[in-house]
Amino acid sequence: MGEIVTLTLQEMIHAAQVGVMRRAHGLNGAFNKYKYNEEEPWEVEIVACQAELALAKYFNLHWSGVVPFVRDVGDILDARSIRQPHHRLLIHDDDPNDTPFVLVLRVDKSKMDFDLRGWVFARDGKLKKYEQEYQPGRPCYYVDNEVLHPITRLQPWIDSSRKLLKT
């Protein structure tokens, strides 16, 4: 277990509205080539937005939720949401190597808690031993939870990135 972030009711509603908007845009193929093969695509997008907002809240970073965007959170981090604790961090070949990817678990459908389970740079997750096919013809990397860095170790990198963005 990582760090727990509790969203307020207003934050949950805001993120859900953004998720619905993203899903509607995705219906016409506007963005996000990796989603929508799930059984519950609307829920997947809503939970993804809530996870991004939880990550932004934890690090006090900006989250607009609008598309297109550079990175999910603060233009420097990407969040990958999961709905089951045994799920792993998923990284794609075209994910930028120098970007931290954070695994975020929605703890319980009936609660507003999100568990920031850990993170890796994409380059560290793109190892042959993690490679699998997410869908036919679309390889990706499933990074084991045990190798994720604690979320608390990401703050120094964020601080140095903020300094670089200001210059």
Buried (B, 14 or more C-beta within 10 A) or exposed (E): EBBBBEBEEEBBEBBBEBBBBBBEBBEEEEEBEEBBEEEEBBBBBBBBBBBBBBBBBBBEBEBEBEEEBEBBBBEBBBBBBBBEEEBBBBBBEEBEEEBBBBBBBBBEEEEBBBBBBBBBBBEBBBEEEBEEEBEEEEEBBBBEBEBBBEBEEBEEBBEEBEEEEEE
